[in-house]
Amino acid sequence: MRVFIIGVSGAIGGLLAQELLDRGDLVSGLVRREQQRADLAARGVETRVGDLASLSADDLASLLTGMDAVVYTAGSNAGARDVTVAIDGEGVVTALDAASLAGVRRLVLVSVLPEAGRGQNLSADEEFYFAVKKLVDVTVSMSELDWVILRPSLLTDDPATGTVALGPAQPHDEIPRADVAATLAEILHEPRISRQILELTQGATPIAQAVRAARPARQGDGPDSGNEDRPHRKVELA
């Protein structure tokens, strides 16, 4: 499988790249600095240097040609609003357009649990971040692509456990980034996980088993059912 990771130099993106390489997949991605490119090349990841915030859909599409899937793990981490709009909002829309132009059907987006941070006196910028994330989830869900949205709970740098709780709705808790990456790799290799929003947190189910259990139960669910005639809507943000 050939996978392009937008955000490959980030924590989850880097862990996912290693998971996929260990499976024998070909991994490439987008980085902002030449030094990041050298570091990833040493691990077997082919990268292109570019600024996601300034790339057009045509520019990005030229990097996606020949890929089997695109994974969008880039994020602003609730920083300044202009960065949130550029990375968490407009960047995802650009990736959707680019994937369509390049003929890449499968797109997996790492989002966030809507309840994350509730009761923690969020700043106005953090509230804006969650609002953008929700709007983008809606935009992706209206896409004609074979999409998956994964919403992990609070991310930690704890060692992987290899077990999770995965499903349409999960309580907000926490989960190691390594387990998120392992779950993404498993989802990418399970084509029957299609056009689904899945929430992810720590749990007792082995990751491969949790992903198998999340597959649609009804015959006919998958990339050829549902939203083919529903073009994705653009994200409009203040």
TIMIFI-442598 format. One record per residue (C-alpha): residue number from 1; residue in three letters; x, y, z. Coordinates in steps of 0.5 Angstrom, whole numbers. Layout:
<nodes>
<node><k>NUM</k><r>ALA</r><xx>X</xx><yy>Y</yy><zz>Z</zz></node>
...
</nodes>
This chain:
<nodes>
<node><k>1</k><r>MET</r><xx>0</xx><yy>0</yy><zz>0</zz></node>
<node><k>2</k><r>ARG</r><xx>2</xx><yy>7</yy><zz>-2</zz></node>
<node><k>3</k><r>VAL</r><xx>0</xx><yy>12</yy><zz>4</zz></node>
<node><k>4</k><r>PHE</r><xx>2</xx><yy>20</yy><zz>4</zz></node>
<node><k>5</k><r>ILE</r><xx>2</xx><yy>23</yy><zz>11</zz></node>
<node><k>6</k><r>ILE</r><xx>0</xx><yy>30</yy><zz>11</zz></node>
<node><k>7</k><r>GLY</r><xx>3</xx><yy>31</yy><zz>18</zz></node>
<node><k>8</k><r>VAL</r><xx>9</xx><yy>26</yy><zz>18</zz></node>
<node><k>9</k><r>SER</r><xx>14</xx><yy>30</yy><zz>22</zz></node>
<node><k>10</k><r>GLY</r><xx>9</xx><yy>30</yy><zz>28</zz></node>
<node><k>11</k><r>ALA</r><xx>8</xx><yy>26</yy><zz>33</zz></node>
<node><k>12</k><r>ILE</r><xx>2</xx><yy>21</yy><zz>31</zz></node>
<node><k>13</k><r>GLY</r><xx>5</xx><yy>22</yy><zz>24</zz></node>
<node><k>14</k><r>GLY</r><xx>12</xx><yy>20</yy><zz>25</zz></node>
<node><k>15</k><r>LEU</r><xx>9</xx><yy>14</yy><zz>29</zz></node>
<node><k>16</k><r>LEU</r><xx>4</xx><yy>12</yy><zz>24</zz></node>
<node><k>17</k><r>ALA</r><xx>10</xx><yy>12</yy><zz>19</zz></node>
<node><k>18</k><r>GLN</r><xx>14</xx><yy>7</yy><zz>23</zz></node>
<node><k>19</k><r>GLU</r><xx>7</xx><yy>3</yy><zz>24</zz></node>
<node><k>20</k><r>LEU</r><xx>6</xx><yy>3</yy><zz>16</zz></node>
<node><k>21</k><r>LEU</r><xx>14</xx><yy>1</yy><zz>14</zz></node>
<node><k>22</k><r>ASP</r><xx>14</xx><yy>-4</yy><zz>19</zz></node>
<node><k>23</k><r>ARG</r><xx>8</xx><yy>-7</yy><zz>15</zz></node>
<node><k>24</k><r>GLY</r><xx>12</xx><yy>-7</yy><zz>9</zz></node>
<node><k>25</k><r>ASP</r><xx>8</xx><yy>-1</yy><zz>6</zz></node>
<node><k>26</k><r>LEU</r><xx>11</xx><yy>5</yy><zz>2</zz></node>
<node><k>27</k><r>VAL</r><xx>10</xx><yy>12</yy><zz>6</zz></node>
<node><k>28</k><r>SER</r><xx>11</xx><yy>19</yy><zz>4</zz></node>
<node><k>29</k><r>GLY</r><xx>9</xx><yy>26</yy><zz>6</zz></node>
<node><k>30</k><r>LEU</r><xx>10</xx><yy>33</yy><zz>7</zz></node>
<node><k>31</k><r>VAL</r><xx>15</xx><yy>37</yy><zz>11</zz></node>
<node><k>32</k><r>ARG</r><xx>16</xx><yy>44</yy><zz>12</zz></node>
<node><k>33</k><r>ARG</r><xx>24</xx><yy>44</yy><zz>13</zz></node>
<node><k>34</k><r>GLU</r><xx>29</xx><yy>41</yy><zz>9</zz></node>
<node><k>35</k><r>GLN</r><xx>32</xx><yy>38</yy><zz>16</zz></node>
<node><k>36</k><r>GLN</r><xx>26</xx><yy>34</yy><zz>17</zz></node>
<node><k>37</k><r>ARG</r><xx>26</xx><yy>31</yy><zz>10</zz></node>
<node><k>38</k><r>ALA</r><xx>33</xx><yy>28</yy><zz>12</zz></node>
<node><k>39</k><r>ASP</r><xx>31</xx><yy>25</yy><zz>18</zz></node>
<node><k>40</k><r>LEU</r><xx>25</xx><yy>22</yy><zz>15</zz></node>
<node><k>41</k><r>ALA</r><xx>29</xx><yy>19</yy><zz>9</zz></node>
<node><k>42</k><r>ALA</r><xx>34</xx><yy>16</yy><zz>14</zz></node>
<node><k>43</k><r>ARG</r><xx>28</xx><yy>12</yy><zz>16</zz></node>
<node><k>44</k><r>GLY</r><xx>25</xx><yy>10</yy><zz>9</zz></node>
<node><k>45</k><r>VAL</r><xx>20</xx><yy>16</yy><zz>9</zz></node>
<node><k>46</k><r>GLU</r><xx>20</xx><yy>19</yy><zz>2</zz></node>
<node><k>47</k><r>THR</r><xx>18</xx><yy>27</yy><zz>3</zz></node>
<node><k>48</k><r>ARG</r><xx>17</xx><yy>33</yy><zz>0</zz></node>
<node><k>49</k><r>VAL</r><xx>18</xx><yy>40</yy><zz>3</zz></node>
<node><k>50</k><r>GLY</r><xx>12</xx><yy>45</yy><zz>2</zz></node>
<node><k>51</k><r>ASP</r><xx>8</xx><yy>49</yy><zz>7</zz></node>
<node><k>52</k><r>LEU</r><xx>1</xx><yy>46</yy><zz>7</zz></node>
<node><k>53</k><r>ALA</r><xx>-2</xx><yy>53</yy><zz>9</zz></node>
<node><k>54</k><r>SER</r><xx>0</xx><yy>56</yy><zz>2</zz></node>
<node><k>55</k><r>LEU</r><xx>0</xx><yy>50</yy><zz>-3</zz></node>
<node><k>56</k><r>SER</r><xx>-6</xx><yy>50</yy><zz>-8</zz></node>
<node><k>57</k><r>ALA</r><xx>-10</xx><yy>43</yy><zz>-9</zz></node>
<node><k>58</k><r>ASP</r><xx>-7</xx><yy>43</yy><zz>-16</zz></node>
<node><k>59</k><r>ASP</r><xx>0</xx><yy>43</yy><zz>-12</zz></node>
<node><k>60</k><r>LEU</r><xx>-2</xx><yy>38</yy><zz>-7</zz></node>
<node><k>61</k><r>ALA</r><xx>-5</xx><yy>33</yy><zz>-12</zz></node>
<node><k>62</k><r>SER</r><xx>2</xx><yy>33</yy><zz>-16</zz></node>
<node><k>63</k><r>LEU</r><xx>5</xx><yy>30</yy><zz>-10</zz></node>
<node><k>64</k><r>LEU</r><xx>-1</xx><yy>25</yy><zz>-9</zz></node>
<node><k>65</k><r>THR</r><xx>-1</xx><yy>22</yy><zz>-15</zz></node>
<node><k>66</k><r>GLY</r><xx>-1</xx><yy>14</yy><zz>-15</zz></node>
<node><k>67</k><r>MET</r><xx>-2</xx><yy>14</yy><zz>-8</zz></node>
<node><k>68</k><r>ASP</r><xx>-7</xx><yy>9</yy><zz>-5</zz></node>
<node><k>69</k><r>ALA</r><xx>-9</xx><yy>13</yy><zz>1</zz></node>
<node><k>70</k><r>VAL</r><xx>-8</xx><yy>20</yy><zz>4</zz></node>
<node><k>71</k><r>VAL</r><xx>-8</xx><yy>21</yy><zz>12</zz></node>
<node><k>72</k><r>TYR</r><xx>-9</xx><yy>28</yy><zz>15</zz></node>
<node><k>73</k><r>THR</r><xx>-5</xx><yy>28</yy><zz>22</zz></node>
<node><k>74</k><r>ALA</r><xx>-3</xx><yy>36</yy><zz>22</zz></node>
<node><k>75</k><r>GLY</r><xx>-6</xx><yy>40</yy><zz>27</zz></node>
<node><k>76</k><r>SER</r><xx>-5</xx><yy>47</yy><zz>30</zz></node>
<node><k>77</k><r>ASN</r><xx>-6</xx><yy>44</yy><zz>37</zz></node>
<node><k>78</k><r>ALA</r><xx>-11</xx><yy>50</yy><zz>39</zz></node>
<node><k>79</k><r>GLY</r><xx>-6</xx><yy>56</yy><zz>37</zz></node>
<node><k>80</k><r>ALA</r><xx>-7</xx><yy>62</yy><zz>34</zz></node>
<node><k>81</k><r>ARG</r><xx>-14</xx><yy>63</yy><zz>30</zz></node>
<node><k>82</k><r>ASP</r><xx>-10</xx><yy>64</yy><zz>23</zz></node>
<node><k>83</k><r>VAL</r><xx>-6</xx><yy>58</yy><zz>24</zz></node>
<node><k>84</k><r>THR</r><xx>-12</xx><yy>54</yy><zz>26</zz></node>
<node><k>85</k><r>VAL</r><xx>-16</xx><yy>56</yy><zz>20</zz></node>
<node><k>86</k><r>ALA</r><xx>-10</xx><yy>55</yy><zz>15</zz></node>
<node><k>87</k><r>ILE</r><xx>-8</xx><yy>48</yy><zz>18</zz></node>
<node><k>88</k><r>ASP</r><xx>-15</xx><yy>45</yy><zz>21</zz></node>
<node><k>89</k><r>GLY</r><xx>-19</xx><yy>48</yy><zz>17</zz></node>
<node><k>90</k><r>GLU</r><xx>-17</xx><yy>50</yy><zz>10</zz></node>
<node><k>91</k><r>GLY</r><xx>-12</xx><yy>45</yy><zz>10</zz></node>
<node><k>92</k><r>VAL</r><xx>-16</xx><yy>39</yy><zz>10</zz></node>
<node><k>93</k><r>VAL</r><xx>-21</xx><yy>42</yy><zz>5</zz></node>
<node><k>94</k><r>THR</r><xx>-15</xx><yy>43</yy><zz>0</zz></node>
<node><k>95</k><r>ALA</r><xx>-13</xx><yy>36</yy><zz>2</zz></node>
<node><k>96</k><r>LEU</r><xx>-20</xx><yy>33</yy><zz>0</zz></node>
<node><k>97</k><r>ASP</r><xx>-19</xx><yy>37</yy><zz>-7</zz></node>
<node><k>98</k><r>ALA</r><xx>-12</xx><yy>35</yy><zz>-8</zz></node>
<node><k>99</k><r>ALA</r><xx>-14</xx><yy>27</yy><zz>-7</zz></node>
<node><k>100</k><r>SER</r><xx>-20</xx><yy>28</yy><zz>-12</zz></node>
<node><k>101</k><r>LEU</r><xx>-16</xx><yy>31</yy><zz>-17</zz></node>
<node><k>102</k><r>ALA</r><xx>-10</xx><yy>26</yy><zz>-16</zz></node>
<node><k>103</k><r>GLY</r><xx>-15</xx><yy>20</yy><zz>-16</zz></node>
<node><k>104</k><r>VAL</r><xx>-14</xx><yy>18</yy><zz>-9</zz></node>
<node><k>105</k><r>ARG</r><xx>-20</xx><yy>15</yy><zz>-6</zz></node>
<node><k>106</k><r>ARG</r><xx>-19</xx><yy>14</yy><zz>1</zz></node>
<node><k>107</k><r>LEU</r><xx>-18</xx><yy>19</yy><zz>6</zz></node>
<node><k>108</k><r>VAL</r><xx>-17</xx><yy>18</yy><zz>13</zz></node>
<node><k>109</k><r>LEU</r><xx>-17</xx><yy>25</yy><zz>18</zz></node>
<node><k>110</k><r>VAL</r><xx>-15</xx><yy>25</yy><zz>25</zz></node>
<node><k>111</k><r>SER</r><xx>-20</xx><yy>30</yy><zz>29</zz></node>
<node><k>112</k><r>VAL</r><xx>-22</xx><yy>30</yy><zz>36</zz></node>
<node><k>113</k><r>LEU</r><xx>-27</xx><yy>28</yy><zz>41</zz></node>
<node><k>114</k><r>PRO</r><xx>-32</xx><yy>34</yy><zz>41</zz></node>
<node><k>115</k><r>GLU</r><xx>-32</xx><yy>33</yy><zz>49</zz></node>
<node><k>116</k><r>ALA</r><xx>-24</xx><yy>34</yy><zz>49</zz></node>
<node><k>117</k><r>GLY</r><xx>-23</xx><yy>40</yy><zz>54</zz></node>
<node><k>118</k><r>ARG</r><xx>-30</xx><yy>41</yy><zz>57</zz></node>
<node><k>119</k><r>GLY</r><xx>-30</xx><yy>44</yy><zz>64</zz></node>
<node><k>120</k><r>GLN</r><xx>-23</xx><yy>46</yy><zz>63</zz></node>
<node><k>121</k><r>ASN</r><xx>-24</xx><yy>54</yy><zz>62</zz></node>
<node><k>122</k><r>LEU</r><xx>-22</xx><yy>54</yy><zz>55</zz></node>
<node><k>123</k><r>SER</r><xx>-20</xx><yy>60</yy><zz>52</zz></node>
<node><k>124</k><r>ALA</r><xx>-23</xx><yy>63</yy><zz>46</zz></node>
<node><k>125</k><r>ASP</r><xx>-18</xx><yy>61</yy><zz>41</zz></node>
<node><k>126</k><r>GLU</r><xx>-19</xx><yy>54</yy><zz>44</zz></node>
<node><k>127</k><r>GLU</r><xx>-27</xx><yy>54</yy><zz>43</zz></node>
<node><k>128</k><r>PHE</r><xx>-25</xx><yy>57</yy><zz>36</zz></node>
<node><k>129</k><r>TYR</r><xx>-21</xx><yy>50</yy><zz>35</zz></node>
<node><k>130</k><r>PHE</r><xx>-26</xx><yy>46</yy><zz>37</zz></node>
<node><k>131</k><r>ALA</r><xx>-31</xx><yy>49</yy><zz>33</zz></node>
<node><k>132</k><r>VAL</r><xx>-27</xx><yy>49</yy><zz>26</zz></node>
<node><k>133</k><r>LYS</r><xx>-25</xx><yy>41</yy><zz>28</zz></node>
<node><k>134</k><r>LYS</r><xx>-33</xx><yy>40</yy><zz>28</zz></node>
<node><k>135</k><r>LEU</r><xx>-34</xx><yy>44</yy><zz>21</zz></node>
<node><k>136</k><r>VAL</r><xx>-29</xx><yy>40</yy><zz>18</zz></node>
<node><k>137</k><r>ASP</r><xx>-31</xx><yy>34</yy><zz>20</zz></node>
<node><k>138</k><r>VAL</r><xx>-38</xx><yy>36</yy><zz>17</zz></node>
<node><k>139</k><r>THR</r><xx>-34</xx><yy>38</yy><zz>11</zz></node>
<node><k>140</k><r>VAL</r><xx>-31</xx><yy>31</yy><zz>10</zz></node>
<node><k>141</k><r>SER</r><xx>-37</xx><yy>27</yy><zz>11</zz></node>
<node><k>142</k><r>MET</r><xx>-40</xx><yy>30</yy><zz>5</zz></node>
<node><k>143</k><r>SER</r><xx>-34</xx><yy>28</yy><zz>1</zz></node>
<node><k>144</k><r>GLU</r><xx>-35</xx><yy>23</yy><zz>-5</zz></node>
<node><k>145</k><r>LEU</r><xx>-29</xx><yy>20</yy><zz>-2</zz></node>
<node><k>146</k><r>ASP</r><xx>-28</xx><yy>14</yy><zz>1</zz></node>
<node><k>147</k><r>TRP</r><xx>-27</xx><yy>17</yy><zz>8</zz></node>
<node><k>148</k><r>VAL</r><xx>-26</xx><yy>16</yy><zz>15</zz></node>
<node><k>149</k><r>ILE</r><xx>-25</xx><yy>21</yy><zz>21</zz></node>
<node><k>150</k><r>LEU</r><xx>-22</xx><yy>18</yy><zz>27</zz></node>
<node><k>151</k><r>ARG</r><xx>-23</xx><yy>22</yy><zz>34</zz></node>
<node><k>152</k><r>PRO</r><xx>-18</xx><yy>20</yy><zz>39</zz></node>
<node><k>153</k><r>SER</r><xx>-19</xx><yy>23</yy><zz>46</zz></node>
<node><k>154</k><r>LEU</r><xx>-14</xx><yy>26</yy><zz>50</zz></node>
<node><k>155</k><r>LEU</r><xx>-7</xx><yy>25</yy><zz>47</zz></node>
<node><k>156</k><r>THR</r><xx>-1</xx><yy>22</yy><zz>52</zz></node>
<node><k>157</k><r>ASP</r><xx>6</xx><yy>20</yy><zz>50</zz></node>
<node><k>158</k><r>ASP</r><xx>5</xx><yy>14</yy><zz>55</zz></node>
<node><k>159</k><r>PRO</r><xx>8</xx><yy>7</yy><zz>52</zz></node>
<node><k>160</k><r>ALA</r><xx>3</xx><yy>4</yy><zz>47</zz></node>
<node><k>161</k><r>THR</r><xx>-2</xx><yy>-1</yy><zz>51</zz></node>
<node><k>162</k><r>GLY</r><xx>-4</xx><yy>-5</yy><zz>44</zz></node>
<node><k>163</k><r>THR</r><xx>-11</xx><yy>-5</yy><zz>47</zz></node>
<node><k>164</k><r>VAL</r><xx>-17</xx><yy>1</yy><zz>46</zz></node>
<node><k>165</k><r>ALA</r><xx>-24</xx><yy>2</yy><zz>46</zz></node>
<node><k>166</k><r>LEU</r><xx>-27</xx><yy>4</yy><zz>39</zz></node>
<node><k>167</k><r>GLY</r><xx>-34</xx><yy>6</yy><zz>36</zz></node>
<node><k>168</k><r>PRO</r><xx>-39</xx><yy>11</yy><zz>34</zz></node>
<node><k>169</k><r>ALA</r><xx>-39</xx><yy>14</yy><zz>41</zz></node>
<node><k>170</k><r>GLN</r><xx>-34</xx><yy>14</yy><zz>47</zz></node>
<node><k>171</k><r>PRO</r><xx>-33</xx><yy>17</yy><zz>53</zz></node>
<node><k>172</k><r>HIS</r><xx>-27</xx><yy>23</yy><zz>53</zz></node>
<node><k>173</k><r>ASP</r><xx>-21</xx><yy>20</yy><zz>57</zz></node>
<node><k>174</k><r>GLU</r><xx>-14</xx><yy>19</yy><zz>54</zz></node>
<node><k>175</k><r>ILE</r><xx>-10</xx><yy>15</yy><zz>50</zz></node>
<node><k>176</k><r>PRO</r><xx>-3</xx><yy>14</yy><zz>48</zz></node>
<node><k>177</k><r>ARG</r><xx>-1</xx><yy>17</yy><zz>41</zz></node>
<node><k>178</k><r>ALA</r><xx>2</xx><yy>10</yy><zz>40</zz></node>
<node><k>179</k><r>ASP</r><xx>-4</xx><yy>7</yy><zz>40</zz></node>
<node><k>180</k><r>VAL</r><xx>-7</xx><yy>12</yy><zz>36</zz></node>
<node><k>181</k><r>ALA</r><xx>-2</xx><yy>11</yy><zz>30</zz></node>
<node><k>182</k><r>ALA</r><xx>-3</xx><yy>3</yy><zz>31</zz></node>
<node><k>183</k><r>THR</r><xx>-11</xx><yy>4</yy><zz>30</zz></node>
<node><k>184</k><r>LEU</r><xx>-10</xx><yy>8</yy><zz>24</zz></node>
<node><k>185</k><r>ALA</r><xx>-5</xx><yy>3</yy><zz>21</zz></node>
<node><k>186</k><r>GLU</r><xx>-10</xx><yy>-2</yy><zz>22</zz></node>
<node><k>187</k><r>ILE</r><xx>-16</xx><yy>2</yy><zz>19</zz></node>
<node><k>188</k><r>LEU</r><xx>-12</xx><yy>3</yy><zz>13</zz></node>
<node><k>189</k><r>HIS</r><xx>-11</xx><yy>-4</yy><zz>12</zz></node>
<node><k>190</k><r>GLU</r><xx>-19</xx><yy>-5</yy><zz>13</zz></node>
<node><k>191</k><r>PRO</r><xx>-22</xx><yy>-3</yy><zz>7</zz></node>
<node><k>192</k><r>ARG</r><xx>-29</xx><yy>-4</yy><zz>10</zz></node>
<node><k>193</k><r>ILE</r><xx>-28</xx><yy>1</yy><zz>15</zz></node>
<node><k>194</k><r>SER</r><xx>-31</xx><yy>7</yy><zz>10</zz></node>
<node><k>195</k><r>ARG</r><xx>-35</xx><yy>13</yy><zz>11</zz></node>
<node><k>196</k><r>GLN</r><xx>-35</xx><yy>12</yy><zz>18</zz></node>
<node><k>197</k><r>ILE</r><xx>-34</xx><yy>17</yy><zz>24</zz></node>
<node><k>198</k><r>LEU</r><xx>-30</xx><yy>13</yy><zz>30</zz></node>
<node><k>199</k><r>GLU</r><xx>-28</xx><yy>15</yy><zz>37</zz></node>
<node><k>200</k><r>LEU</r><xx>-22</xx><yy>12</yy><zz>40</zz></node>
<node><k>201</k><r>THR</r><xx>-20</xx><yy>12</yy><zz>47</zz></node>
<node><k>202</k><r>GLN</r><xx>-16</xx><yy>7</yy><zz>52</zz></node>
<node><k>203</k><r>GLY</r><xx>-20</xx><yy>1</yy><zz>53</zz></node>
<node><k>204</k><r>ALA</r><xx>-19</xx><yy>-7</yy><zz>54</zz></node>
<node><k>205</k><r>THR</r><xx>-20</xx><yy>-9</yy><zz>46</zz></node>
<node><k>206</k><r>PRO</r><xx>-14</xx><yy>-11</yy><zz>42</zz></node>
<node><k>207</k><r>ILE</r><xx>-13</xx><yy>-6</yy><zz>37</zz></node>
<node><k>208</k><r>ALA</r><xx>-14</xx><yy>-11</yy><zz>31</zz></node>
<node><k>209</k><r>GLN</r><xx>-20</xx><yy>-14</yy><zz>34</zz></node>
<node><k>210</k><r>ALA</r><xx>-23</xx><yy>-7</yy><zz>36</zz></node>
<node><k>211</k><r>VAL</r><xx>-22</xx><yy>-5</yy><zz>28</zz></node>
<node><k>212</k><r>ARG</r><xx>-26</xx><yy>-11</yy><zz>26</zz></node>
<node><k>213</k><r>ALA</r><xx>-31</xx><yy>-10</yy><zz>30</zz></node>
<node><k>214</k><r>ALA</r><xx>-32</xx><yy>-3</yy><zz>28</zz></node>
<node><k>215</k><r>ARG</r><xx>-34</xx><yy>-6</yy><zz>21</zz></node>
<node><k>216</k><r>PRO</r><xx>-41</xx><yy>-4</yy><zz>18</zz></node>
<node><k>217</k><r>ALA</r><xx>-45</xx><yy>-10</yy><zz>19</zz></node>
<node><k>218</k><r>ARG</r><xx>-50</xx><yy>-9</yy><zz>14</zz></node>
<node><k>219</k><r>GLN</r><xx>-48</xx><yy>-12</yy><zz>7</zz></node>
<node><k>220</k><r>GLY</r><xx>-47</xx><yy>-6</yy><zz>2</zz></node>
<node><k>221</k><r>ASP</r><xx>-44</xx><yy>-1</yy><zz>7</zz></node>
<node><k>222</k><r>GLY</r><xx>-38</xx><yy>1</yy><zz>4</zz></node>
<node><k>223</k><r>PRO</r><xx>-34</xx><yy>6</yy><zz>-1</zz></node>
<node><k>224</k><r>ASP</r><xx>-40</xx><yy>5</yy><zz>-6</zz></node>
<node><k>225</k><r>SER</r><xx>-46</xx><yy>6</yy><zz>-2</zz></node>
<node><k>226</k><r>GLY</r><xx>-48</xx><yy>13</yy><zz>1</zz></node>
<node><k>227</k><r>ASN</r><xx>-45</xx><yy>20</yy><zz>-1</zz></node>
<node><k>228</k><r>GLU</r><xx>-43</xx><yy>19</yy><zz>-9</zz></node>
<node><k>229</k><r>ASP</r><xx>-48</xx><yy>25</yy><zz>-11</zz></node>
<node><k>230</k><r>ARG</r><xx>-46</xx><yy>29</yy><zz>-5</zz></node>
<node><k>231</k><r>PRO</r><xx>-40</xx><yy>34</yy><zz>-7</zz></node>
<node><k>232</k><r>HIS</r><xx>-36</xx><yy>37</yy><zz>0</zz></node>
<node><k>233</k><r>ARG</r><xx>-38</xx><yy>43</yy><zz>2</zz></node>
<node><k>234</k><r>LYS</r><xx>-33</xx><yy>49</yy><zz>3</zz></node>
<node><k>235</k><r>VAL</r><xx>-31</xx><yy>51</yy><zz>10</zz></node>
<node><k>236</k><r>GLU</r><xx>-32</xx><yy>58</yy><zz>11</zz></node>
<node><k>237</k><r>LEU</r><xx>-29</xx><yy>61</yy><zz>18</zz></node>
<node><k>238</k><r>ALA</r><xx>-29</xx><yy>68</yy><zz>21</zz></node>
</nodes>
